[in-house]
């Protein structure tokens, strides 16, 4: 668990050092979302020309690495996720006259997720655990405020069990709240 805590600290430290940099034209300065598929909140903050810090808190499905066969035990947990995202295709989207509103682009990220002690779906008691690893994501938003995001990657799961690497997948349907045009650029 100390490795996971250290990684979260490192992600936050990298983001805080980048926040003093001048904002570029490609990402939103601030973006708040309400997740509609699984209740939760999300905040994404621009920290560079093409990079953001993203924080999510809410309900999330996840593998239960405490189970004998983690793939057979998928539960609904309360979770907190922190990511450092780098959007690699925003310039190309601008060249093709496509919008990048709401950070509509493809990204690579380092994702860290902490899962709560008790799963909501089952009555099985588990210890808190977390996962860290790289993900590749695809996010699109429309000016009306609807946003969809998918991520695929791998995570090293840590906790009171022998750790292991498992696939990760996220699907989020969200509603951008607040002012809809914070993007510094196009």
CORUR-V754071 format. One record per residue. N is the residue number from 1. RES is the residue in one small letter. PHI is phi in whole degrees, -180 to 180 (999 if undefined). Layout:
BEGIN
N&RES&PHI  N&RES&PHI
END
This chain:
BEGIN
1&x&999  2&x&-66  3&x&-63  4&x&-65  5&x&-63  6&x&-64  7&x&-68  8&x&-60  9&x&-60  10&x&-64  11&x&-61  12&x&-67  13&x&-65  14&x&-61  15&x&-64  16&x&-71  17&x&-73  18&x&-83  19&x&-69  20&x&-78  21&x&-70  22&x&-69  23&x&-67  24&x&-84  25&x&-98  26&x&-101  27&x&-120  28&x&-69  29&x&-68  30&x&-144  31&x&-152  32&x&-106  33&x&-135  34&x&-103  35&x&-81  36&x&-94  37&x&-69  38&x&-127  39&x&-52  40&x&175  41&x&-122  42&x&-141  43&x&-132  44&x&-123  45&x&-125  46&x&-70  47&x&-125  48&x&-172  49&x&-62  50&x&-128  51&x&-127  52&x&-140  53&x&-106  54&x&-126  55&x&-127  56&x&-129  57&x&-138  58&x&162  59&x&-87  60&x&-155  61&x&-76  62&x&-158  63&x&-70  64&x&-101  65&x&-68  66&x&-75  67&x&-74  68&x&-63  69&x&-122  70&x&-56  71&x&-70  72&x&-90  73&x&-121  74&x&-106  75&x&-126  76&x&-98  77&x&-123  78&x&-79  79&x&-145  80&x&-126  81&x&-124  82&x&-125  83&x&-138  84&x&-107  85&x&-107  86&x&-120  87&x&-85  88&x&-96  89&x&-122  90&x&-69  91&x&-60  92&x&-65  93&x&-63  94&x&-64  95&x&-61  96&x&-90  97&x&58  98&x&-97  99&x&-75  100&x&-118  101&x&-55  102&x&67  103&x&58  104&x&-74  105&x&-177  106&x&-103  107&x&-144  108&x&-114  109&x&-150  110&x&-99  111&x&-112  112&x&-127  113&x&-127  114&x&-108  115&x&-104  116&x&-72  117&x&-68  118&x&-115  119&x&-66  120&x&-84  121&x&-72  122&x&-108  123&x&-97  124&x&-68  125&x&-86  126&x&-129  127&x&-80  128&x&-59  129&x&-149  130&x&-148  131&x&-142  132&x&-140  133&x&171  134&x&-82  135&x&-136  136&x&-114  137&x&-127  138&x&-134  139&x&-129  140&x&-135  141&x&-132  142&x&-111  143&x&-62  144&x&-73  145&x&111  146&x&-81  147&x&-136  148&x&-125  149&x&-142  150&x&-129  151&x&-139  152&x&-138  153&x&-171  154&x&-137  155&x&-132  156&x&-92  157&x&-88  158&x&-123  159&x&165  160&x&-85  161&x&-162  162&x&-74  163&x&-62  164&x&-162  165&x&-100  166&x&-133  167&x&-69  168&x&-126  169&x&-147  170&x&-134  171&x&-130  172&x&-129  173&x&-116  174&x&-132  175&x&-123  176&x&-74  177&x&-108  178&x&87  179&x&-61  180&x&-94  181&x&-133  182&x&-94  183&x&-62  184&x&-73  185&x&-99  186&x&-66
END
